[in-house]
Amino acid sequence: MKRALILGITGQDGAYLAQLFLSKGYKVFGTFRRASTPNFWRLMALGLEDKIELISVDLTDMSSMISALEIAQPNEVYNMAASSYVADSFECPLANLDVTGMAVARLLEAIRIVNKDIKFYQSSSSEMYGNHCDPQLGAHYEKSRMEPISPYGVAKLAAHHLVNIYRQTGMYCVSGILFNHESPLRGLDFVTRKITNTVAKIKLGLCKDLILGNISVRRDWGYAPEYMEAVWLMMQQDQPDDYAIGTGVSHTVEEFAYGTGCIADVKFDIKQNPMLYRPLDIKFLECWTGPTKEKLNWSTKTRFGQLVEIMVKADIQRWTDWQDGKTFPWDAPLYPNEAKVLRR
Ligand code: NAP
């Protein structure tokens, strides 16, 4: 039986990856960060909490990584942990560089010390490209120039280069450059989920306005569970490599918002708040999917409209269930503004 260790199993990708590995017969270990109140709602929503082994690891602490490797004795390690909210990286750049970038050096060293035959996957990000886009290609792939414009992007790029260096020393290290991927398990701070959650509340008469920052930026949005299949495939190849994963189609935030309204059958105006703008923002991100399709024989199946539908229907269902007095694992009660609505 193969053994996988997932760092950041409490996050969106970590939870879906755990679900996928259990379906493939893996023994699954996952790391969580010890907090005064732990964050297991995604694992509970997927019904996984009793099927995995949890180990406490902090990304700032290499000895906790070494212990986790010794306990789990994994064949494969997947690093899905990071401080993943780009806007926050402008507010806490040093913490972000440490948790998102330096932590990968700690992890790679921990693997080299414990057992350098362990395969390693790093979650790289399309945020590494910044605003550079090859004008002839009009999209990005694994060999495109990278000029990040956020502390998060810089941290991810440092980690991406580290993975490449350790790969050259003979370790099996893979980097998946994932474009934005979403799902009902996406955190509420992220714009797609903020939209679907707010539109669900508007539909049920629980709020009136959708307030957003910059709605003109274009992103290539895919469906997270599907992307985890690609992540697993990357780690099954004979040779480690870099892969860009996206849909090949981009949309603006405004299109996402009005698409959500259409599916939910709700009319609203978007209010823009300049306070929600990032200091610097990437205008356009779109994946050139050709090389990865060829290398992995994988491509995305869920289209943009289907993704929006899955997300908004899930949020409408949650708020309806809550109105009906049902209890279930979700994140809204953890947010002060949502909790205010819940208390009404
Ligand atoms: P997520 O939902 O924010 O999950 C991040 C995970 O990292 C959580 O389990 C979180 O733990 C953990 N973490 C954060 N700081 C930590 C610390 N100091 N010590 C230990 N654990 C810590 O992110 P995601 O959407 O699943 O993304 C997974 C990975 O892919 C991340 O590296 C992200 O940067 C990258 N990525 C995501 C996207 C996307 O569109 N989703 C695109 C490209 C790359 P808590 O639960 O305790 O917070």
Residues whose N, C-alpha, C, O or C-beta is under 5 A from the ligand:
A	BS01	NAP	G8 I9 T10 G11 Q12 D13 G14 R33 N39 V57 D58 L59 N79 M80 A81 A82 S83 S84 V99 S123 S124 S125 S126 L178 F179 N180 H181
